[in-house]
């Protein structure tokens, strides 16, 4: 896939012609509501088999060609390079698709084995309608090898809405985490969502493993006192574990996510001890255990959100962890990128120093925010989908800008009442930057918060970058 940023005066037919794809393909890939209305600065995923590479310091063309299984000549032709010895860091190169011309006597099976792929992958990449009608001289697209990762997404939807939302996305997921069973001071559980049954079944139908989520966090309480009441009492801890097992067996959950937030600093060791007890108990029953961790940049970081989250302990005890690397752009705070990549990398730098990389899921938010400006402390931003963010940019004639440090798009506009607004959201560029980060840090994968916000570009690029591990 390639990413194109709309320039002033550009029309969709011009963009389609440039990349030799159809308008319909671009419309379908990006789920464009009105193809005749594009925002300046809007990013579009172009459904081609080519891809981009950003040149890094010290890289030469032969190194890049070797990495992607292509040739220097192919790179020179695709990028119209006049001096192959002069490529600069930051240069964006098109990596042409790997192609193979069928020779007499060759079969798809032989070709797939040669390139370390599968017949089905070649058929899909080459858009072959009838594999039995292939003959010598036909050129095939050979899909590149992609790293395999784990993906998770949280959902709090129930009923028909859960069936629709989860049903549309679960094919892209390893795990589906329903949010959440809220712990009570006595160790009992109260389901936050109306019902989790439909979400579980919709996920299972697409091969997404159901993961039960428990939390001390509610819309009315920070949860520190609830957590303390459970963690400080052996009786309440054991009652909670008994209740967790009961729900997991009754509902068909295969794993647990523990999301205790704002735990009192003095309860840090109690939390670690509970986590170890939970892992020991659930492993005996064949279940896995994960935890959700606040985005820390050091072990000494102060604050109620951070101090009781012991990264080394969670990395040692849990099967994997979810880093909640979002919410810098808090809904009641001033406008800024919700998941700035520069801040995420600070968290990852610390995390990988104390947690095995293959135990880390990087958090990725699926929503946009619209703040009134000038910002008034405590005034709440509106939260909606990245698709709606694009729609508003079009409606108000806003030019979308891109913060290269935060790797996040944003824009400003004035509404019908004369009020100023600032919108931060995710687009194809920011999604690709996050996927590149997952590769660079060699992480286990990605975890999304939260389903229900339309962002079709993300799922297209996720599949283009990775092979998603399926466990069922």
N, C-alpha and C positions, 0 to 999 in steps of 0.2 A: 504494500500500500504506500501511496505518497500522500503528502499533506500540502494543500494549496491554500494560500491566504488571499482572499479576495481584495483586489486593488480598485481604486476609483474608476468607475465607468465600465468595469468588467461585467459581462453577461455570462450566464451559464453555458450558452452554446459555444462561446469563445473558449471557455475553460475546457469543455468537453473536447473540442477540436484540438486544443493544445496537447492533451494527453492521449488522444486517440481512443477515447471511450465515449459512450453515449450519454446523453442528458439523463435518460431514464436510469442508468446505472448510478450516476452521482446522486440523483434524487432518492433512489431506493436505499443506497448505502447510508446517506445522512438523514434520511427521513425528512426531507424538506417539505414543508407544508405548502409554500408558494415559491416555486422555482424562479419566478420572475422578480422576486424581492430578496436581494442579498444585502447584507450589511458590509460596509467597508471594514476590512480587518477580520471578517469571519473566516474561520478555518474550515476547509472541506476535506474529507477523506476521499481520495481518488482511488477507485477500485482497480488498481493495476497490480501486476505481479512484480513490478519493480519496487525498490525501497530506497531509503536515504541512509547515508552515513555521514556523521559530522567528524571531520578530520581532527585528530588529537595531536598534541605536541609529540614530535618524534616519529610520527607515522609516515611511511612512504607508500606510494601506489602499490608496489608489489606486496607489501604487508596487508593492505586492505583487500587486494584481489585474493590473496591466499585465505584471508579470514572468511570471505564470502563464497569461496569456491568458484571464482570467475577469473578473468585474465586482465592484465594491464591494458591490452589493446581494447578490450570491451569497455573498460572504464574510460579510456581516452575518447572513444567514439561516443559513448553515452553522454559525456560531460563536455565534449568539444574542447578538450584540454590541448593547448598549444605547446606547453612546456611541462612534460611529466615530472621534471625535477623540481618544479616550483608549485607545490601545493601547501597551503597555509592552514595552521590550526584554526578551527571554526568554519572552514569551507564545507558547504553541504554538497556531497556527491550523490548522484543517482547510481544505485547499484542495479544494473540490469538483471533481469531474471535469468537463471541458469536454464539453458535450452539443450535439447538433444534431438538430433535428426535420426529417425529410425533407419537402420541399415537392413539389407536383405537377410532374412533368417532370424532377426531379433524378435523377442517376445517382450510383452510388458513386464512379465515376471523377471526376466533377465535384466531389463533396464532398471527396474525398481531395486534389485539386489545390487547392481553396480553403484547406484547413488545412495544406498542405505536408506531407502524410503519404501513406501508401499504402493501397490498398484492403485488402490483407491485414492491415495493422495495425488498421484499423477493424473488420474482421471479427473479429479476435482479441479486441480490447478490448471489443467489444459482444457477444461470445459468440454470433455469428450462425451458426445451423446451416445455413441455405440462403440464400445471397445473392440467389438468383433470386426469393425470395418476400418481398422488401421492398416496402413501399408507403408513400404519403404519410401522414404522421402518426406514423410509427415514430420513436422517439428513439434516436439512435446515440451511443455514447461515442467521443469523439475523443481518441486518444492524444496526450499532450504530446510535444513535441520533446525529445529527450534528448541530452546531449553524447555524442559518440563517443570511446571510449577504447580503449587496448590493455590486454589482460590476459594474464598469464603465471602458470603454476604449475610448481613443481618436483615431481618424483616420483622415488623410488628403488625402485619396485616392479617386479617382473618376472613373466613368465608369465601365468597365468590371473588372478592378483591384479591385475596391471597392466591387463589387458583390462577387468576389472570396474571398478576404481577410476577409471581414465582414461576409460573408456567412459561413465561416469555424469556426468562433469564437463566433458569436452573441448568440448562445444557452447558453453560459456561462455568459452572461451579463444581468444586470438589465437595464443599460443605455448605449447608444452609443452616444458619443460626437463628432461631426464633427468639425474639426479645420481648419480654423476659419473664422469668419467674422471680418475683421480688421476695427476698427473704424477710421474715418477720422476727421480732425480738426473741420469740420462743423457739425459733428453728422451723416454723411452719413456712409454707410457700403460698404466694398469691399470684396468679397469672395476670400480668400487666395487660396483655392483649386479650381480646374477647375469647378466642379459641385458637389453638395451634395446630389442630388436626388437619385442616385443609392445606395449610402451608407445608406441613410435613409430607403429605401425600403428593402434592404437586412437585415438590423437590425430588422425592423418590422416583417419580415417573420419568424424570430427566437425569437420573443417576446422581443426584446431590445427596450426600450423607447428612441426615438430620442431626444437628447439634443443639442440645438444650443449653440455654443461657440463664444464669442466675445472677441477680444484682441486688445491691442494697440501695440503689439509687431510684428515687421517685420524683415526680414532677413537683412535689410539695416539700420534700426533705432531702438534705444533702446526703444523708444515710450513714454518717459516721457513728451516731449513737446506736442505730440498728445493728451495724456491723459489730460494734463493741459488745452489745448484749449477747450476740451469738458467739463471737470468738472468745470471750472471757469465761464462758460457761461450757464445761465438758458435756453436760447434759444437753444443752442446746445445740452444740456442734454435732453430737451423735444423732440427735433428732433430725437435724437438717440433712445429714448424709442419708439417713433412712428414708426421708421424704424424697430426696433427689433420686435415689435408686428406684423407689416406687413409681415415680413419674416416668423415668426413663424406660423402665420395663413395660409399663402400661401403654406408653405412647409410641414406642419403637425408636427412641433416640439411641444413637450409637456412640455419642460423646457428650462432653460437658464443657461449657465455657464459663469460667468464673470471672465476673466483672464487678469486683468490689471497689468502689471509688470513694475518695475522701475518707479513707480509713485513718483513724487517729494514729499519729506517729508512734505513740507508746504501744500500739497494738501490732506493730510490724512483725515481731517474732511470733506472736499468736497467729497472725495471718499465714506466715510461712509454715507453722506447725499444722494449721488446718489444711493448707494446700497439700502437704506431704501425706496427711491422713486421708484426704480425699483421693489422691492418686493411688495410694496403696489399696484402698477399698474398691475403687472403681476398676483398677487394673485386674483385680481378682475376678471381677464379673465380666471382663472382656471389653470394657469401655475405655476411651481415651479422655484426656483432660487437657484443656487449654486455659489460658488466662488472658485477660485484657489489661494492658499496662498504659499508664499515663506517659506522655512523651517527655522523658527525662534526658538531660544532656550531661549529667554527672551523678555519681552516687551520693553526693552531698547536697543535692538540690533541695532547697527548703520549700515548704508549702504543704498544706493539707492534701492537695491532690497527688503529691509526689512521694513524700517521705516514707510511707509504709509500703510502697511498691519497690520491693527488693529485686532488682534485675538479675543479679547473679543467682539468687535462690530460685526465682521463677524459671530461669533458664536451665537450671539443674533439675528441678523437680517436675515441671510440666512437660507434656509431649510437644507442645509448641505454644508460642505467645502471639497475641495480636497487639501491635503497637498502635495506639490511638493517635496517629499523626495527622490530626485535623483539629479544627476549632481555634486556630490562632485568630481567624476572623470570626470572633464570637458574636452571636446574634444581638447581644446587648452592649457590645463594645463598639469602638470606632471601626470604620470600614477599612478592610485590608484583605489580602489573600487568605482564604480559609485554610488552605494547605500549602503554604509557601515551601518550595522545594529546598531553599537554602536552610530553612529551619528543620525540615525533615532530615536533611543530611547530617545536621548536628546531632539529632537524636540517634540516627543510625550509627554514626561514628562511635558514640558511647555504647550503644546496644551491642554491636558486633565485637566489642572488646570484652564483654562479660557474658554474652549469650551466644551459643553456636548459631552460625548464620542460617543453617538449615532447620532452625526452630523458629525463625522470625517471619511473620506475615506483616507486611507494611500496610498501614491503614490508608484508605483512599475514600474521600467523601464524594458523594454522587449528587450534590445539590449546589445551588447558587444562592447568593444573598444580595438584597437590594436595601441599601441604607439611605435614609434621608440625610442630606447635608445642608448646612453644617451639622455635624453630629452633636446630639445632646446626650450626655451621659445617662445610661439606663434606657434610652429609647431603643426599642427592639426592631431589628431589621426583618424584612420579609424574606422567607425561605421558599424557594421553588426550584424547578428543574433547569439544567443547562439549556434545554430546548426552549424553555420560556425566556431565558436570558437572551437568546438569539432573537426570539420574536419581539422582545421589547426594544432591542437595539434597532431592528428594522422599523418598528412602529414609530420610534422617536427620532429616526435618522441619525443615530449615534455612530461614531467611528470607534470600533473596538481596538483597543491598544493591548500590548503584551508586555508584562513586566518580566524581563529575561532573568532577573535574579531570583524572583519568586517562582518563575515559570508558570505564570498565571495570567489569563486575560481579564480585562476590566474595561469599563467605560462609564461615562457620565451622561446624564440627560436631564432635561427639565420637563416636568409633567404639565398637565392641563391647568393645574392650579398654581403654576409658577414655582413649584418646589423643586429644588435640586436633588438629584439621586446619584449614588455611586454603586455600581454593580460589580461584584467579583464572582467568577464562575470557573468552570472547567471546560476545556475544549480539546480538540484533537491534539494540538501542540502540547498542552499540559499533561494530557494522558500519556502521550508518547514519552515525554520527559520522565514521568514516573516509572514507566515500564523500563526505560533505559537504566534508571537508578536501581531497580530490582535486579537487573542483569549485572550491573557494575558491582553491586554489593553481594551478589551470589546468594540471594535470600531464598527462603522456602517459597514465598509467594506474596499474595495480595489479599487484603480483607476489606470489603466495601461496607461503608455506613452511608446510607441505608437504602434498601430497595424501595421503589415507588416514585423515583424521580427519573424522568426519561432522559437518557443520554446514549443514544444508539451508537455514536462514534466510539465510545469507550469499548463496547463489546466487540465491535468489528476489529479494533486495534488490538484488543486483548488476544483474540484468536490469531491475529496475524503475527504477533510477537511470540506467543507461547503455545505449547501443547499443554492443555489442562489435564492434570492427573485425575482420573476417575477411579474410585475404589469399589464401586458397585455397578 
